Amino acid sequence: MSLRVRDDRDSQFVNPLAARQTRKSTVTMGAADQRIRILLVDDHPIMREGIATVLGTEPDMVLVAEASNGREAIEQFRAHRPDITFMDLQMPVMNGTEAILAIRKEFPDARIVVLTTYSGDIQASRAFRAGASGFLLKDMVRKELIETVRSVHHGKKKIPPEIAVELAEHHTDDALTDREIEVLQEVAAGNANKIVANRLCVSQETVKTHMKSILAKLGANDRTHAVTIALKRGIIDLFSNGF
């Protein structure tokens, strides 16, 4: 009398239900492993909640971590190594551009999309020079978020048309010097020339000379106009003055 040794690989002994459950589990785990892992960095909880809701509708995407400033972003990136990071630019403690530079220095392949309410060409230029892969305006999140994730994940750059137009328009402009930006930042804080001079350890005449150059480069009519233009283009920001 011969005895047959059971072999689980033999289809005669396979439980059909168990086999289906095993295959289903394998597919589910495989799909989960392929999900695009996302880190969200923004200092506004409501914005993070809204973006998380949109991402939650996509089965191939998962929000792995959140941060509220640049320093937290660096820590969370190290901990989770996300596929895509959405990075706000204007945040307390450490701004987005500084965080992008730090992350890209440590992780050169990091794909980071700038997330901001501002469409200034200078902000965009700084972000791309720092290593950003894309630029998404917050008022376009609901329409463009998912497409941006997919595009950047596939190695493409994502630049909104309005940002591209501004970059082209100001491509040949004379850039403000670091000192001129410092002067304009002080003026934006409401400081008179005398106070600006004292804070920067220069003469009032030097401040006037810088302001004259600033007005010419920005095509501004006066100090207030220059500040308005600089804020719109992202040359200066309010966080730098502690607002």
C-alpha positions in Angstrom: 0.0 0.0 0.0 1.4 3.3 -1.0 1.0 6.5 1.0 0.7 9.9 -0.6 2.6 12.6 1.2 0.6 15.8 1.3 2.2 18.7 -0.5 0.5 22.1 0.0 1.7 23.1 -3.5 -0.6 20.3 -4.9 -3.8 22.0 -6.0 -5.8 18.9 -4.8 -5.1 20.0 -1.2 -5.3 23.7 -1.6 -8.2 25.4 0.2 -9.8 27.6 -2.5 -11.0 30.2 0.0 -7.6 30.4 1.7 -5.9 30.7 -1.7 -8.2 33.6 -2.7 -7.5 35.3 0.7 -3.8 34.8 0.2 -3.8 36.3 -3.3 -6.0 39.2 -2.1 -3.6 39.9 0.8 -0.6 39.8 -1.5 -2.2 42.3 -4.0 -3.2 44.6 -1.2 0.2 44.6 0.4 1.8 45.1 -3.0 -0.4 48.1 -3.7 0.3 49.6 -0.3 4.0 49.2 -0.9 3.7 51.2 -4.2 1.8 54.1 -2.7 3.4 57.5 -3.1 4.5 58.6 0.3 4.0 62.3 1.1 5.3 64.7 3.7 3.3 67.9 4.3 5.0 71.0 5.7 2.8 74.0 6.5 2.4 76.2 9.6 -1.4 76.4 9.2 -3.2 73.3 10.6 -6.4 74.0 8.5 -4.3 74.0 5.3 -2.7 70.7 6.3 -6.1 69.2 7.1 -7.5 70.2 3.7 -4.6 68.8 1.8 -4.7 65.6 3.8 -8.4 65.2 2.9 -7.7 65.6 -0.8 -4.8 63.1 -0.6 -7.0 60.7 1.3 -9.2 60.2 -1.7 -6.3 58.7 -3.7 -5.7 55.0 -3.1 -2.1 55.2 -4.4 -1.1 58.0 -2.1 -0.4 58.2 1.6 0.4 61.1 3.9 3.2 59.7 6.1 4.0 62.8 8.2 3.4 66.5 8.8 5.5 69.4 10.0 4.8 73.1 10.9 8.2 74.6 10.2 11.5 74.0 8.4 13.3 72.4 11.3 10.5 69.9 11.8 10.5 69.2 8.1 14.1 68.2 8.1 13.5 65.8 11.1 10.4 64.3 9.5 12.2 63.8 6.2 15.0 61.9 7.9 12.5 59.8 9.7 10.2 58.9 6.8 12.2 59.5 3.6 9.0 60.5 1.6 8.7 60.3 -2.1 7.2 63.8 -2.3 7.4 66.7 0.1 5.1 69.7 0.0 6.9 72.7 1.5 5.4 76.0 2.5 7.9 78.9 2.1 6.9 81.4 4.7 7.1 79.7 8.2 8.5 80.6 11.6 11.7 79.1 13.1 13.1 78.1 9.6 11.6 79.1 6.3 10.9 76.7 3.4 13.8 77.7 1.2 16.3 77.0 4.0 14.7 73.7 4.7 14.8 72.7 1.0 18.5 73.5 0.9 19.2 71.5 4.0 17.2 68.5 2.9 18.6 68.5 -0.6 22.1 68.7 0.8 21.6 65.6 2.8 19.2 63.8 0.3 20.1 65.0 -3.2 17.3 63.0 -4.8 14.5 64.5 -2.6 11.6 65.8 -4.6 10.1 68.9 -3.0 7.2 70.9 -4.2 6.9 74.5 -2.9 3.5 75.2 -1.4 2.6 78.9 -1.0 0.0 81.6 -1.3 2.6 83.9 -3.1 3.3 83.9 -6.8 6.4 86.1 -6.7 9.0 85.3 -9.2 11.9 85.8 -6.7 10.4 83.2 -4.4 10.1 80.8 -7.3 13.7 81.5 -8.4 15.0 81.0 -4.9 13.0 77.8 -4.4 14.2 76.2 -7.7 17.8 77.2 -7.1 17.5 75.5 -3.7 16.4 72.3 -5.5 12.6 72.4 -5.6 10.9 70.2 -8.2 7.7 72.1 -8.5 5.6 75.1 -7.3 2.0 74.9 -6.3 -0.2 77.9 -5.3 -2.4 77.2 -2.3 -5.5 78.5 -4.1 -4.9 75.9 -6.8 -4.5 72.9 -4.3 -8.0 71.4 -5.0 -7.5 71.5 -8.7 -3.8 70.8 -9.1 -2.6 68.9 -6.1 -3.0 65.3 -7.4 -1.7 66.1 -10.8 1.3 67.8 -9.2 2.1 64.7 -7.1 1.9 62.4 -10.1 4.0 64.7 -12.3 6.8 65.3 -9.8 6.8 61.6 -8.8 7.5 60.7 -12.4 10.5 63.1 -12.5 8.8 66.1 -14.1 9.0 69.7 -13.1 5.7 71.4 -12.3 5.5 75.2 -12.8 2.2 77.0 -12.9 1.8 79.2 -16.0 1.5 82.4 -14.0 4.8 81.7 -12.3 6.5 80.9 -15.6 5.3 84.2 -17.0 6.6 86.2 -14.1 10.0 84.4 -14.3 10.2 85.3 -18.0 9.1 88.9 -17.4 11.8 89.6 -14.8 14.5 87.4 -16.3 16.6 90.4 -17.4 15.9 92.7 -14.4 18.7 94.0 -12.3 18.6 92.1 -9.0 18.7 93.9 -5.7 22.0 93.5 -3.8 21.9 91.9 -0.4 22.4 95.3 1.2 19.6 96.8 -0.7 17.3 93.9 0.4 18.3 94.6 4.0 17.5 98.3 3.6 14.1 97.5 2.0 13.3 95.0 4.7 13.9 97.7 7.3 11.8 100.2 5.4 9.0 97.6 5.2 9.1 97.5 9.0 8.2 101.2 9.0 11.7 102.5 9.9 12.8 106.0 8.8 16.2 106.4 7.1 17.9 107.5 10.4 16.8 104.3 12.2 17.7 102.2 9.2 21.1 103.8 9.2 21.7 103.1 12.8 20.5 99.5 12.6 22.7 98.7 9.6 25.7 100.8 10.9 25.8 103.0 7.8 25.2 106.7 7.2 21.8 108.2 6.3 23.3 109.3 2.9 24.2 105.6 2.2 20.6 104.6 3.0 19.3 107.3 0.6 21.6 106.1 -2.1 20.4 102.5 -1.6 16.8 103.6 -1.7 17.4 105.5 -5.0 18.9 102.4 -6.5 16.0 100.2 -5.2 13.4 102.6 -6.7 15.1 102.5 -10.1 15.5 98.7 -10.2 11.9 98.0 -9.1 10.4 100.8 -11.2 8.8 102.1 -8.0 7.4 105.6 -7.4 8.2 105.9 -3.7 9.2 103.8 -0.7 5.7 102.4 -0.1 5.4 101.4 -3.7 8.8 99.7 -3.5 7.8 97.7 -0.5 4.5 96.7 -2.2 6.4 95.4 -5.3 9.0 93.7 -3.2 6.4 91.8 -1.1 4.5 90.8 -4.3 7.6 89.5 -6.0 8.8 87.7 -2.9 12.0 89.8 -2.6 11.2 90.4 1.1 8.8 88.8 3.5 7.1 89.8 6.7 8.4 86.9 8.7 11.9 88.4 8.4 10.7 91.4 10.4 9.0 89.3 13.0 5.4 90.1 12.0 
